[in-house]
Amino acid sequence: MLKMLEKSREEGRAEVIAEVLTELVQEDFLSIEKAAAKANMTVEQFAKVMKEILEEKEWFLDRISLPGNPRKLTPEEIEQLEKEGRV
């Protein structure tokens, strides 16, 4: 049981580190190559993780910014959402 908790804690730390490194890359404070090295990943692996983190962040921001008073979308808005794969 203790090993499971330790593993879970390590995975949580790795996730937080990846999120922080992603923010630093996005804000041009760190290159993706250096971020990948700090995460002990290849650039390709880190790019994949970074993409997942950014997609989750976009989904979260979409969810928390939902209007309190929903309105009907225009056909153009629906079409754009469909193109983005968000509908």
PDB file of N, CA, C and O in Angstrom:
ATOM      1  N   MET A   1       0.822  -1.194   0.000  1.00  0.00           N
ATOM      2  CA  MET A   1       0.000   0.000   0.000  1.00  0.00           C
ATOM      3  C   MET A   1       0.867   1.258   0.000  1.00  0.00           C
ATOM      4  O   MET A   1       0.573   2.222  -0.707  1.00  0.00           O
ATOM      5  N   LEU A   2       1.932   1.241   0.795  1.00  0.00           N
ATOM      6  CA  LEU A   2       2.822   2.387   0.870  1.00  0.00           C
ATOM      7  C   LEU A   2       3.503   2.643  -0.468  1.00  0.00           C
ATOM      8  O   LEU A   2       3.687   3.795  -0.862  1.00  0.00           O
ATOM      9  N   LYS A   3       3.877   1.573  -1.171  1.00  0.00           N
ATOM     10  CA  LYS A   3       4.523   1.731  -2.486  1.00  0.00           C
ATOM     11  C   LYS A   3       3.556   2.355  -3.486  1.00  0.00           C
ATOM     12  O   LYS A   3       3.962   3.158  -4.325  1.00  0.00           O
ATOM     13  N   MET A   4       2.273   1.987  -3.399  1.00  0.00           N
ATOM     14  CA  MET A   4       1.277   2.580  -4.295  1.00  0.00           C
ATOM     15  C   MET A   4       1.151   4.077  -4.039  1.00  0.00           C
ATOM     16  O   MET A   4       1.044   4.865  -4.979  1.00  0.00           O
ATOM     17  N   LEU A   5       1.163   4.466  -2.769  1.00  0.00           N
ATOM     18  CA  LEU A   5       1.076   5.888  -2.438  1.00  0.00           C
ATOM     19  C   LEU A   5       2.300   6.645  -2.934  1.00  0.00           C
ATOM     20  O   LEU A   5       2.182   7.752  -3.460  1.00  0.00           O
ATOM     21  N   GLU A   6       3.472   6.047  -2.765  1.00  0.00           N
ATOM     22  CA  GLU A   6       4.699   6.678  -3.234  1.00  0.00           C
ATOM     23  C   GLU A   6       4.685   6.834  -4.750  1.00  0.00           C
ATOM     24  O   GLU A   6       5.087   7.872  -5.274  1.00  0.00           O
ATOM     25  N   LYS A   7       4.218   5.796  -5.459  1.00  0.00           N
ATOM     26  CA  LYS A   7       4.146   5.863  -6.918  1.00  0.00           C
ATOM     27  C   LYS A   7       3.172   6.957  -7.355  1.00  0.00           C
ATOM     28  O   LYS A   7       3.456   7.717  -8.281  1.00  0.00           O
ATOM     29  N   SER A   8       2.036   7.029  -6.689  1.00  0.00           N
ATOM     30  CA  SER A   8       1.043   8.048  -7.011  1.00  0.00           C
ATOM     31  C   SER A   8       1.607   9.443  -6.767  1.00  0.00           C
ATOM     32  O   SER A   8       1.386  10.355  -7.564  1.00  0.00           O
ATOM     33  N   ARG A   9       2.328   9.605  -5.677  1.00  0.00           N
ATOM     34  CA  ARG A   9       2.946  10.887  -5.357  1.00  0.00           C
ATOM     35  C   ARG A   9       3.975  11.278  -6.415  1.00  0.00           C
ATOM     36  O   ARG A   9       4.035  12.434  -6.832  1.00  0.00           O
ATOM     37  N   GLU A  10       4.785  10.309  -6.847  1.00  0.00           N
ATOM     38  CA  GLU A  10       5.797  10.569  -7.881  1.00  0.00           C
ATOM     39  C   GLU A  10       5.143  10.971  -9.197  1.00  0.00           C
ATOM     40  O   GLU A  10       5.608  11.889  -9.873  1.00  0.00           O
ATOM     41  N   GLU A  11       4.053  10.276  -9.561  1.00  0.00           N
ATOM     42  CA  GLU A  11       3.346  10.607 -10.798  1.00  0.00           C
ATOM     43  C   GLU A  11       2.758  12.007 -10.722  1.00  0.00           C
ATOM     44  O   GLU A  11       2.778  12.747 -11.706  1.00  0.00           O
ATOM     45  N   GLY A  12       2.234  12.374  -9.555  1.00  0.00           N
ATOM     46  CA  GLY A  12       1.688  13.713  -9.364  1.00  0.00           C
ATOM     47  C   GLY A  12       2.758  14.779  -9.511  1.00  0.00           C
ATOM     48  O   GLY A  12       2.534  15.820 -10.129  1.00  0.00           O
ATOM     49  N   ARG A  13       3.929  14.509  -8.933  1.00  0.00           N
ATOM     50  CA  ARG A  13       5.041  15.454  -9.053  1.00  0.00           C
ATOM     51  C   ARG A  13       5.468  15.607 -10.512  1.00  0.00           C
ATOM     52  O   ARG A  13       5.701  16.719 -10.985  1.00  0.00           O
ATOM     53  N   ALA A  14       5.568  14.491 -11.212  1.00  0.00           N
ATOM     54  CA  ALA A  14       5.977  14.532 -12.625  1.00  0.00           C
ATOM     55  C   ALA A  14       4.976  15.333 -13.447  1.00  0.00           C
ATOM     56  O   ALA A  14       5.359  16.077 -14.350  1.00  0.00           O
ATOM     57  N   GLU A  15       3.700  15.178 -13.134  1.00  0.00           N
ATOM     58  CA  GLU A  15       2.666  15.921 -13.864  1.00  0.00           C
ATOM     59  C   GLU A  15       2.780  17.421 -13.603  1.00  0.00           C
ATOM     60  O   GLU A  15       2.663  18.228 -14.525  1.00  0.00           O
ATOM     61  N   VAL A  16       3.009  17.788 -12.348  1.00  0.00           N
ATOM     62  CA  VAL A  16       3.159  19.207 -12.008  1.00  0.00           C
ATOM     63  C   VAL A  16       4.397  19.785 -12.683  1.00  0.00           C
ATOM     64  O   VAL A  16       4.358  20.895 -13.212  1.00  0.00           O
ATOM     65  N   ILE A  17       5.486  19.040 -12.666  1.00  0.00           N
ATOM     66  CA  ILE A  17       6.720  19.495 -13.313  1.00  0.00           C
ATOM     67  C   ILE A  17       6.475  19.709 -14.808  1.00  0.00           C
ATOM     68  O   ILE A  17       6.911  20.714 -15.369  1.00  0.00           O
ATOM     69  N   ALA A  18       5.779  18.768 -15.454  1.00  0.00           N
ATOM     70  CA  ALA A  18       5.489  18.897 -16.887  1.00  0.00           C
ATOM     71  C   ALA A  18       4.623  20.122 -17.150  1.00  0.00           C
ATOM     72  O   ALA A  18       4.820  20.815 -18.148  1.00  0.00           O
ATOM     73  N   GLU A  19       3.661  20.398 -16.260  1.00  0.00           N
ATOM     74  CA  GLU A  19       2.804  21.570 -16.433  1.00  0.00           C
ATOM     75  C   GLU A  19       3.611  22.865 -16.300  1.00  0.00           C
ATOM     76  O   GLU A  19       3.420  23.799 -17.078  1.00  0.00           O
ATOM     77  N   VAL A  20       4.499  22.917 -15.327  1.00  0.00           N
ATOM     78  CA  VAL A  20       5.326  24.112 -15.139  1.00  0.00           C
ATOM     79  C   VAL A  20       6.264  24.303 -16.334  1.00  0.00           C
ATOM     80  O   VAL A  20       6.409  25.414 -16.843  1.00  0.00           O
ATOM     81  N   LEU A  21       6.892  23.222 -16.774  1.00  0.00           N
ATOM     82  CA  LEU A  21       7.786  23.317 -17.930  1.00  0.00           C
ATOM     83  C   LEU A  21       7.019  23.761 -19.178  1.00  0.00           C
ATOM     84  O   LEU A  21       7.533  24.542 -19.980  1.00  0.00           O
ATOM     85  N   THR A  22       5.807  23.270 -19.338  1.00  0.00           N
ATOM     86  CA  THR A  22       4.973  23.672 -20.474  1.00  0.00           C
ATOM     87  C   THR A  22       4.709  25.176 -20.435  1.00  0.00           C
ATOM     88  O   THR A  22       4.821  25.855 -21.456  1.00  0.00           O
ATOM     89  N   GLU A  23       4.360  25.693 -19.258  1.00  0.00           N
ATOM     90  CA  GLU A  23       4.137  27.135 -19.124  1.00  0.00           C
ATOM     91  C   GLU A  23       5.393  27.923 -19.484  1.00  0.00           C
ATOM     92  O   GLU A  23       5.316  28.944 -20.168  1.00  0.00           O
ATOM     93  N   LEU A  24       6.549  27.448 -19.021  1.00  0.00           N
ATOM     94  CA  LEU A  24       7.801  28.147 -19.313  1.00  0.00           C
ATOM     95  C   LEU A  24       8.112  28.145 -20.810  1.00  0.00           C
ATOM     96  O   LEU A  24       8.612  29.134 -21.347  1.00  0.00           O
ATOM     97  N   VAL A  25       7.813  27.033 -21.476  1.00  0.00           N
ATOM     98  CA  VAL A  25       8.030  26.970 -22.925  1.00  0.00           C
ATOM     99  C   VAL A  25       7.054  27.914 -23.634  1.00  0.00           C
ATOM    100  O   VAL A  25       7.440  28.642 -24.548  1.00  0.00           O
ATOM    101  N   GLN A  26       5.795  27.896 -23.208  1.00  0.00           N
ATOM    102  CA  GLN A  26       4.778  28.749 -23.828  1.00  0.00           C
ATOM    103  C   GLN A  26       5.109  30.226 -23.686  1.00  0.00           C
ATOM    104  O   GLN A  26       4.799  31.021 -24.573  1.00  0.00           O
ATOM    105  N   GLU A  27       5.735  30.598 -22.575  1.00  0.00           N
ATOM    106  CA  GLU A  27       6.063  31.997 -22.326  1.00  0.00           C
ATOM    107  C   GLU A  27       7.470  32.364 -22.814  1.00  0.00           C
ATOM    108  O   GLU A  27       7.975  33.447 -22.518  1.00  0.00           O
ATOM    109  N   ASP A  28       8.096  31.447 -23.565  1.00  0.00           N
ATOM    110  CA  ASP A  28       9.431  31.667 -24.147  1.00  0.00           C
ATOM    111  C   ASP A  28      10.534  31.905 -23.113  1.00  0.00           C
ATOM    112  O   ASP A  28      11.520  32.586 -23.397  1.00  0.00           O
ATOM    113  N   PHE A  29      10.365  31.345 -21.923  1.00  0.00           N
ATOM    114  CA  PHE A  29      11.420  31.411 -20.911  1.00  0.00           C
ATOM    115  C   PHE A  29      12.365  30.222 -21.031  1.00  0.00           C
ATOM    116  O   PHE A  29      13.480  30.246 -20.509  1.00  0.00           O
ATOM    117  N   LEU A  30      11.906  29.178 -21.726  1.00  0.00           N
ATOM    118  CA  LEU A  30      12.665  27.934 -21.822  1.00  0.00           C
ATOM    119  C   LEU A  30      12.399  27.311 -23.186  1.00  0.00           C
ATOM    120  O   LEU A  30      11.270  27.327 -23.675  1.00  0.00           O
ATOM    121  N   SER A  31      13.436  26.767 -23.791  1.00  0.00           N
ATOM    122  CA  SER A  31      13.233  26.092 -25.082  1.00  0.00           C
ATOM    123  C   SER A  31      12.623  24.722 -24.831  1.00  0.00           C
ATOM    124  O   SER A  31      12.755  24.159 -23.744  1.00  0.00           O
ATOM    125  N   ILE A  32      11.959  24.198 -25.841  1.00  0.00           N
ATOM    126  CA  ILE A  32      11.352  22.881 -25.697  1.00  0.00           C
ATOM    127  C   ILE A  32      12.429  21.809 -25.509  1.00  0.00           C
ATOM    128  O   ILE A  32      12.190  20.799 -24.847  1.00  0.00           O
ATOM    129  N   GLU A  33      13.598  22.025 -26.082  1.00  0.00           N
ATOM    130  CA  GLU A  33      14.699  21.068 -25.925  1.00  0.00           C
ATOM    131  C   GLU A  33      15.165  21.015 -24.477  1.00  0.00           C
ATOM    132  O   GLU A  33      15.379  19.933 -23.932  1.00  0.00           O
ATOM    133  N   LYS A  34      15.322  22.173 -23.855  1.00  0.00           N
ATOM    134  CA  LYS A  34      15.750  22.212 -22.453  1.00  0.00           C
ATOM    135  C   LYS A  34      14.658  21.669 -21.533  1.00  0.00           C
ATOM    136  O   LYS A  34      14.946  20.971 -20.562  1.00  0.00           O
ATOM    137  N   ALA A  35      13.417  21.990 -21.842  1.00  0.00           N
ATOM    138  CA  ALA A  35      12.306  21.487 -21.029  1.00  0.00           C
ATOM    139  C   ALA A  35      12.242  19.960 -21.104  1.00  0.00           C
ATOM    140  O   ALA A  35      12.042  19.292 -20.089  1.00  0.00           O
ATOM    141  N   ALA A  36      12.411  19.417 -22.298  1.00  0.00           N
ATOM    142  CA  ALA A  36      12.397  17.962 -22.467  1.00  0.00           C
ATOM    143  C   ALA A  36      13.527  17.318 -21.668  1.00  0.00           C
ATOM    144  O   ALA A  36      13.337  16.286 -21.025  1.00  0.00           O
ATOM    145  N   ALA A  37      14.697  17.935 -21.716  1.00  0.00           N
ATOM    146  CA  ALA A  37      15.837  17.401 -20.973  1.00  0.00           C
ATOM    147  C   ALA A  37      15.564  17.425 -19.470  1.00  0.00           C
ATOM    148  O   ALA A  37      15.888  16.465 -18.771  1.00  0.00           O
ATOM    149  N   LYS A  38      14.975  18.505 -18.966  1.00  0.00           N
ATOM    150  CA  LYS A  38      14.667  18.603 -17.539  1.00  0.00           C
ATOM    151  C   LYS A  38      13.607  17.580 -17.126  1.00  0.00           C
ATOM    152  O   LYS A  38      13.584  17.131 -15.980  1.00  0.00           O
ATOM    153  N   ALA A  39      12.737  17.217 -18.059  1.00  0.00           N
ATOM    154  CA  ALA A  39      11.699  16.223 -17.781  1.00  0.00           C
ATOM    155  C   ALA A  39      12.181  14.800 -18.064  1.00  0.00           C
ATOM    156  O   ALA A  39      11.421  13.840 -17.934  1.00  0.00           O
ATOM    157  N   ASN A  40      13.446  14.676 -18.451  1.00  0.00           N
ATOM    158  CA  ASN A  40      14.020  13.361 -18.800  1.00  0.00           C
ATOM    159  C   ASN A  40      13.228  12.685 -19.917  1.00  0.00           C
ATOM    160  O   ASN A  40      12.920  11.495 -19.846  1.00  0.00           O
ATOM    161  N   MET A  41      12.905  13.465 -20.947  1.00  0.00           N
ATOM    162  CA  MET A  41      12.158  12.961 -22.101  1.00  0.00           C
ATOM    163  C   MET A  41      12.857  13.404 -23.366  1.00  0.00           C
ATOM    164  O   MET A  41      13.703  14.298 -23.351  1.00  0.00           O
ATOM    165  N   THR A  42      12.485  12.754 -24.474  1.00  0.00           N
ATOM    166  CA  THR A  42      12.923  13.255 -25.768  1.00  0.00           C
ATOM    167  C   THR A  42      12.047  14.462 -26.105  1.00  0.00           C
ATOM    168  O   THR A  42      11.004  14.674 -25.485  1.00  0.00           O
ATOM    169  N   VAL A  43      12.472  15.237 -27.077  1.00  0.00           N
ATOM    170  CA  VAL A  43      11.680  16.398 -27.495  1.00  0.00           C
ATOM    171  C   VAL A  43      10.310  15.928 -27.992  1.00  0.00           C
ATOM    172  O   VAL A  43       9.292  16.560 -27.709  1.00  0.00           O
ATOM    173  N   GLU A  44      10.292  14.823 -28.729  1.00  0.00           N
ATOM    174  CA  GLU A  44       9.020  14.299 -29.251  1.00  0.00           C
ATOM    175  C   GLU A  44       8.082  13.900 -28.113  1.00  0.00           C
ATOM    176  O   GLU A  44       6.888  14.200 -28.147  1.00  0.00           O
ATOM    177  N   GLN A  45       8.635  13.217 -27.102  1.00  0.00           N
ATOM    178  CA  GLN A  45       7.806  12.803 -25.966  1.00  0.00           C
ATOM    179  C   GLN A  45       7.260  14.022 -25.231  1.00  0.00           C
ATOM    180  O   GLN A  45       6.079  14.075 -24.889  1.00  0.00           O
ATOM    181  N   PHE A  46       8.132  14.998 -24.994  1.00  0.00           N
ATOM    182  CA  PHE A  46       7.687  16.187 -24.266  1.00  0.00           C
ATOM    183  C   PHE A  46       6.668  16.970 -25.079  1.00  0.00           C
ATOM    184  O   PHE A  46       5.707  17.495 -24.516  1.00  0.00           O
ATOM    185  N   ALA A  47       6.857  17.058 -26.391  1.00  0.00           N
ATOM    186  CA  ALA A  47       5.896  17.769 -27.246  1.00  0.00           C
ATOM    187  C   ALA A  47       4.515  17.124 -27.147  1.00  0.00           C
ATOM    188  O   ALA A  47       3.502  17.823 -27.126  1.00  0.00           O
ATOM    189  N   LYS A  48       4.475  15.804 -27.087  1.00  0.00           N
ATOM    190  CA  LYS A  48       3.199  15.093 -26.957  1.00  0.00           C
ATOM    191  C   LYS A  48       2.550  15.403 -25.608  1.00  0.00           C
ATOM    192  O   LYS A  48       1.353  15.682 -25.537  1.00  0.00           O
ATOM    193  N   VAL A  49       3.345  15.351 -24.544  1.00  0.00           N
ATOM    194  CA  VAL A  49       2.832  15.660 -23.204  1.00  0.00           C
ATOM    195  C   VAL A  49       2.352  17.109 -23.149  1.00  0.00           C
ATOM    196  O   VAL A  49       1.299  17.408 -22.585  1.00  0.00           O
ATOM    197  N   MET A  50       3.137  17.994 -23.739  1.00  0.00           N
ATOM    198  CA  MET A  50       2.794  19.411 -23.758  1.00  0.00           C
ATOM    199  C   MET A  50       1.475  19.640 -24.484  1.00  0.00           C
ATOM    200  O   MET A  50       0.641  20.421 -24.028  1.00  0.00           O
ATOM    201  N   LYS A  51       1.286  18.965 -25.607  1.00  0.00           N
ATOM    202  CA  LYS A  51       0.035  19.088 -26.368  1.00  0.00           C
ATOM    203  C   LYS A  51      -1.154  18.638 -25.517  1.00  0.00           C
ATOM    204  O   LYS A  51      -2.195  19.294 -25.503  1.00  0.00           O
ATOM    205  N   GLU A  52      -0.995  17.521 -24.811  1.00  0.00           N
ATOM    206  CA  GLU A  52      -2.071  17.020 -23.953  1.00  0.00           C
ATOM    207  C   GLU A  52      -2.394  18.008 -22.837  1.00  0.00           C
ATOM    208  O   GLU A  52      -3.561  18.257 -22.536  1.00  0.00           O
ATOM    209  N   ILE A  53      -1.360  18.565 -22.232  1.00  0.00           N
ATOM    210  CA  ILE A  53      -1.561  19.537 -21.152  1.00  0.00           C
ATOM    211  C   ILE A  53      -2.310  20.762 -21.670  1.00  0.00           C
ATOM    212  O   ILE A  53      -3.243  21.244 -21.028  1.00  0.00           O
ATOM    213  N   LEU A  54      -1.899  21.263 -22.830  1.00  0.00           N
ATOM    214  CA  LEU A  54      -2.542  22.457 -23.394  1.00  0.00           C
ATOM    215  C   LEU A  54      -3.984  22.178 -23.794  1.00  0.00           C
ATOM    216  O   LEU A  54      -4.841  23.050 -23.652  1.00  0.00           O
ATOM    217  N   GLU A  55      -4.267  20.970 -24.295  1.00  0.00           N
ATOM    218  CA  GLU A  55      -5.648  20.612 -24.642  1.00  0.00           C
ATOM    219  C   GLU A  55      -6.511  20.540 -23.386  1.00  0.00           C
ATOM    220  O   GLU A  55      -7.651  21.004 -23.386  1.00  0.00           O
ATOM    221  N   GLU A  56      -5.965  19.955 -22.311  1.00  0.00           N
ATOM    222  CA  GLU A  56      -6.709  19.883 -21.057  1.00  0.00           C
ATOM    223  C   GLU A  56      -6.967  21.285 -20.502  1.00  0.00           C
ATOM    224  O   GLU A  56      -8.052  21.577 -19.997  1.00  0.00           O
ATOM    225  N   LYS A  57      -5.963  22.135 -20.603  1.00  0.00           N
ATOM    226  CA  LYS A  57      -6.103  23.508 -20.109  1.00  0.00           C
ATOM    227  C   LYS A  57      -7.178  24.241 -20.906  1.00  0.00           C
ATOM    228  O   LYS A  57      -7.999  24.951 -20.327  1.00  0.00           O
ATOM    229  N   GLU A  58      -7.180  24.075 -22.234  1.00  0.00           N
ATOM    230  CA  GLU A  58      -8.190  24.725 -23.076  1.00  0.00           C
ATOM    231  C   GLU A  58      -9.585  24.244 -22.712  1.00  0.00           C
ATOM    232  O   GLU A  58     -10.520  25.040 -22.620  1.00  0.00           O
ATOM    233  N   TRP A  59      -9.723  22.928 -22.502  1.00  0.00           N
ATOM    234  CA  TRP A  59     -11.023  22.364 -22.128  1.00  0.00           C
ATOM    235  C   TRP A  59     -11.471  22.956 -20.797  1.00  0.00           C
ATOM    236  O   TRP A  59     -12.626  23.358 -20.652  1.00  0.00           O
ATOM    237  N   PHE A  60     -10.561  23.010 -19.825  1.00  0.00           N
ATOM    238  CA  PHE A  60     -10.894  23.544 -18.505  1.00  0.00           C
ATOM    239  C   PHE A  60     -11.320  25.004 -18.600  1.00  0.00           C
ATOM    240  O   PHE A  60     -12.324  25.401 -18.008  1.00  0.00           O
ATOM    241  N   LEU A  61     -10.561  25.797 -19.340  1.00  0.00           N
ATOM    242  CA  LEU A  61     -10.903  27.208 -19.469  1.00  0.00           C
ATOM    243  C   LEU A  61     -12.243  27.393 -20.175  1.00  0.00           C
ATOM    244  O   LEU A  61     -13.011  28.290 -19.829  1.00  0.00           O
ATOM    245  N   ASP A  62     -12.522  26.548 -21.160  1.00  0.00           N
ATOM    246  CA  ASP A  62     -13.828  26.600 -21.817  1.00  0.00           C
ATOM    247  C   ASP A  62     -14.939  26.314 -20.821  1.00  0.00           C
ATOM    248  O   ASP A  62     -15.975  26.980 -20.826  1.00  0.00           O
ATOM    249  N   ARG A  63     -14.719  25.316 -19.964  1.00  0.00           N
ATOM    250  CA  ARG A  63     -15.751  24.913 -19.009  1.00  0.00           C
ATOM    251  C   ARG A  63     -16.007  25.993 -17.960  1.00  0.00           C
ATOM    252  O   ARG A  63     -17.161  26.258 -17.624  1.00  0.00           O
ATOM    253  N   ILE A  64     -14.961  26.616 -17.441  1.00  0.00           N
ATOM    254  CA  ILE A  64     -15.178  27.602 -16.382  1.00  0.00           C
ATOM    255  C   ILE A  64     -15.660  28.940 -16.922  1.00  0.00           C
ATOM    256  O   ILE A  64     -16.151  29.778 -16.165  1.00  0.00           O
ATOM    257  N   SER A  65     -15.522  29.143 -18.217  1.00  0.00           N
ATOM    258  CA  SER A  65     -15.950  30.422 -18.775  1.00  0.00           C
ATOM    259  C   SER A  65     -17.328  30.331 -19.434  1.00  0.00           C
ATOM    260  O   SER A  65     -17.736  31.237 -20.161  1.00  0.00           O
ATOM    261  N   LEU A  66     -18.033  29.238 -19.177  1.00  0.00           N
ATOM    262  CA  LEU A  66     -19.377  29.128 -19.736  1.00  0.00           C
ATOM    263  C   LEU A  66     -20.251  30.255 -19.193  1.00  0.00           C
ATOM    264  O   LEU A  66     -20.171  30.582 -18.009  1.00  0.00           O
ATOM    265  N   PRO A  67     -21.068  30.840 -20.029  1.00  0.00           N
ATOM    266  CA  PRO A  67     -21.915  31.933 -19.543  1.00  0.00           C
ATOM    267  C   PRO A  67     -22.988  31.422 -18.591  1.00  0.00           C
ATOM    268  O   PRO A  67     -23.486  30.305 -18.730  1.00  0.00           O
ATOM    269  N   GLY A  68     -23.329  32.255 -17.632  1.00  0.00           N
ATOM    270  CA  GLY A  68     -24.388  31.903 -16.688  1.00  0.00           C
ATOM    271  C   GLY A  68     -25.758  31.926 -17.339  1.00  0.00           C
ATOM    272  O   GLY A  68     -26.698  31.295 -16.856  1.00  0.00           O
ATOM    273  N   ASN A  69     -25.864  32.654 -18.433  1.00  0.00           N
ATOM    274  CA  ASN A  69     -27.117  32.765 -19.154  1.00  0.00           C
ATOM    275  C   ASN A  69     -26.856  32.325 -20.594  1.00  0.00           C
ATOM    276  O   ASN A  69     -26.518  33.151 -21.442  1.00  0.00           O
ATOM    277  N   PRO A  70     -27.009  31.027 -20.876  1.00  0.00           N
ATOM    278  CA  PRO A  70     -26.663  30.531 -22.219  1.00  0.00           C
ATOM    279  C   PRO A  70     -27.482  31.212 -23.314  1.00  0.00           C
ATOM    280  O   PRO A  70     -28.623  31.623 -23.100  1.00  0.00           O
ATOM    281  N   ARG A  71     -26.874  31.317 -24.475  1.00  0.00           N
ATOM    282  CA  ARG A  71     -27.573  31.879 -25.630  1.00  0.00           C
ATOM    283  C   ARG A  71     -27.456  30.887 -26.777  1.00  0.00           C
ATOM    284  O   ARG A  71     -26.575  30.028 -26.782  1.00  0.00           O
ATOM    285  N   LYS A  72     -28.336  31.012 -27.727  1.00  0.00           N
ATOM    286  CA  LYS A  72     -28.320  30.154 -28.897  1.00  0.00           C
ATOM    287  C   LYS A  72     -27.160  30.557 -29.807  1.00  0.00           C
ATOM    288  O   LYS A  72     -26.956  31.738 -30.089  1.00  0.00           O
ATOM    289  N   LEU A  73     -26.401  29.549 -30.261  1.00  0.00           N
ATOM    290  CA  LEU A  73     -25.281  29.812 -31.157  1.00  0.00           C
ATOM    291  C   LEU A  73     -25.782  30.096 -32.564  1.00  0.00           C
ATOM    292  O   LEU A  73     -26.801  29.562 -33.004  1.00  0.00           O
ATOM    293  N   THR A  74     -25.043  30.944 -33.251  1.00  0.00           N
ATOM    294  CA  THR A  74     -25.370  31.224 -34.644  1.00  0.00           C
ATOM    295  C   THR A  74     -24.872  30.046 -35.498  1.00  0.00           C
ATOM    296  O   THR A  74     -24.007  29.289 -35.058  1.00  0.00           O
ATOM    297  N   PRO A  75     -25.406  29.890 -36.696  1.00  0.00           N
ATOM    298  CA  PRO A  75     -24.920  28.824 -37.581  1.00  0.00           C
ATOM    299  C   PRO A  75     -23.416  28.926 -37.844  1.00  0.00           C
ATOM    300  O   PRO A  75     -22.728  27.912 -37.965  1.00  0.00           O
ATOM    301  N   GLU A  76     -22.916  30.155 -37.929  1.00  0.00           N
ATOM    302  CA  GLU A  76     -21.479  30.344 -38.161  1.00  0.00           C
ATOM    303  C   GLU A  76     -20.659  29.852 -36.963  1.00  0.00           C
ATOM    304  O   GLU A  76     -19.611  29.229 -37.134  1.00  0.00           O
ATOM    305  N   GLU A  77     -21.140  30.135 -35.761  1.00  0.00           N
ATOM    306  CA  GLU A  77     -20.442  29.678 -34.554  1.00  0.00           C
ATOM    307  C   GLU A  77     -20.450  28.157 -34.468  1.00  0.00           C
ATOM    308  O   GLU A  77     -19.448  27.546 -34.096  1.00  0.00           O
ATOM    309  N   ILE A  78     -21.564  27.558 -34.807  1.00  0.00           N
ATOM    310  CA  ILE A  78     -21.667  26.096 -34.792  1.00  0.00           C
ATOM    311  C   ILE A  78     -20.702  25.491 -35.802  1.00  0.00           C
ATOM    312  O   ILE A  78     -20.009  24.517 -35.507  1.00  0.00           O
ATOM    313  N   GLU A  79     -20.664  26.073 -36.992  1.00  0.00           N
ATOM    314  CA  GLU A  79     -19.758  25.588 -38.036  1.00  0.00           C
ATOM    315  C   GLU A  79     -18.300  25.674 -37.577  1.00  0.00           C
ATOM    316  O   GLU A  79     -17.525  24.741 -37.784  1.00  0.00           O
ATOM    317  N   GLN A  80     -17.930  26.802 -36.950  1.00  0.00           N
ATOM    318  CA  GLN A  80     -16.558  26.969 -36.466  1.00  0.00           C
ATOM    319  C   GLN A  80     -16.235  25.932 -35.378  1.00  0.00           C
ATOM    320  O   GLN A  80     -15.154  25.343 -35.383  1.00  0.00           O
ATOM    321  N   LEU A  81     -17.152  25.717 -34.469  1.00  0.00           N
ATOM    322  CA  LEU A  81     -16.934  24.725 -33.403  1.00  0.00           C
ATOM    323  C   LEU A  81     -16.786  23.327 -33.978  1.00  0.00           C
ATOM    324  O   LEU A  81     -15.975  22.535 -33.498  1.00  0.00           O
ATOM    325  N   GLU A  82     -17.565  23.023 -35.002  1.00  0.00           N
ATOM    326  CA  GLU A  82     -17.458  21.723 -35.657  1.00  0.00           C
ATOM    327  C   GLU A  82     -16.108  21.561 -36.333  1.00  0.00           C
ATOM    328  O   GLU A  82     -15.516  20.483 -36.274  1.00  0.00           O
ATOM    329  N   LYS A  83     -15.610  22.615 -36.977  1.00  0.00           N
ATOM    330  CA  LYS A  83     -14.292  22.569 -37.610  1.00  0.00           C
ATOM    331  C   LYS A  83     -13.196  22.313 -36.595  1.00  0.00           C
ATOM    332  O   LYS A  83     -12.225  21.610 -36.877  1.00  0.00           O
ATOM    333  N   GLU A  84     -13.359  22.897 -35.393  1.00  0.00           N
ATOM    334  CA  GLU A  84     -12.372  22.748 -34.326  1.00  0.00           C
ATOM    335  C   GLU A  84     -12.539  21.417 -33.596  1.00  0.00           C
ATOM    336  O   GLU A  84     -11.715  21.072 -32.750  1.00  0.00           O
ATOM    337  N   GLY A  85     -13.587  20.674 -33.910  1.00  0.00           N
ATOM    338  CA  GLY A  85     -13.835  19.400 -33.250  1.00  0.00           C
ATOM    339  C   GLY A  85     -14.339  19.548 -31.817  1.00  0.00           C
ATOM    340  O   GLY A  85     -14.166  18.646 -30.997  1.00  0.00           O
ATOM    341  N   ARG A  86     -14.952  20.671 -31.522  1.00  0.00           N
ATOM    342  CA  ARG A  86     -15.414  20.926 -30.167  1.00  0.00           C
ATOM    343  C   ARG A  86     -16.917  20.693 -29.998  1.00  0.00           C
ATOM    344  O   ARG A  86     -17.466  20.956 -28.928  1.00  0.00           O
ATOM    345  N   VAL A  87     -17.583  20.206 -31.039  1.00  0.00           N
ATOM    346  CA  VAL A  87     -19.003  19.906 -30.949  1.00  0.00           C
ATOM    347  C   VAL A  87     -19.206  18.457 -31.282  1.00  0.00           C
ATOM    348  O   VAL A  87     -20.339  17.974 -31.270  1.00  0.00           O
TER     349      VAL A  87
END
